[in-house]
């Protein structure tokens, strides 16, 4: 029996090794396929959602939501604005985020907070996450979109 199994196992291993795709050096082509993180604005009914992440995916680092007439925005994500005015909205044990399996953190932040205003005016928001502090940036078009988001949230109508 071993006379049959050993050659068969060796043949299967040889076929598996030959069929294995060969790794190549990373190229510009591979980096071009890597989705870029950017600011995106969407609406769900009257609620506006400003997110920093990959377009049309669940990959996001930060999401800020609000509705017209709100004085505060709800902030979700793996990173949070680095501001002393951030208010933890969770009471009791934190919920499990169904997308990541980690803690779902929800906080509130005034729409007048310097971190949001600075993002719209200067294109920089300092954030804090597991990897420490770093800046999220916005280009000119994204800054206009963020300013429109803040204006929409501060308005009294949808």
C-alpha positions, 0 to 999 in steps of 0.5 A: 500500500505504501508503494502506491501512496508515496509516489501518488503523494509525490506526484500531487506535491509536484503538480501543486508546486508547478501550478503555484503562481510565481511571485514577481516584484511589486510593480507600479501596475499593482500599486495602481490597483490599490484603492485610494482612501479619500473623502466621500459624501452621500445622503441617506434620506435627510441624513448626510454621511461624510466618510474617509475611506475607499469609494463604494466599499465598507473600508472606511476609517472615519464617518461623520453623520448629521441631519439638517438642524443638528448641532452635533454630528455623530462620529464612527470609525477606527479613528476619531478626531483628536479634539477635547470636545469629542463626547463618547456617545456610548453608555455601558458596554460597547457594541460589536461592529458587524463589519470589523468584529471590533468595538463599535465606537460612536461619539458626538462632536459639535459641528462648530468644532475646530477639527471639522472647521479646520478640515473644511478651511485648511484641509487637515484633520488630526485624528487618533487611532490604534496606530497613534495620531496622524492627519487626514487631508483633503484636497480643494474639491474635497474641502468644498464638499466638506464645507457643503456637508457642514452647511447642509447639517447646519441648515434647517431644511433638507 
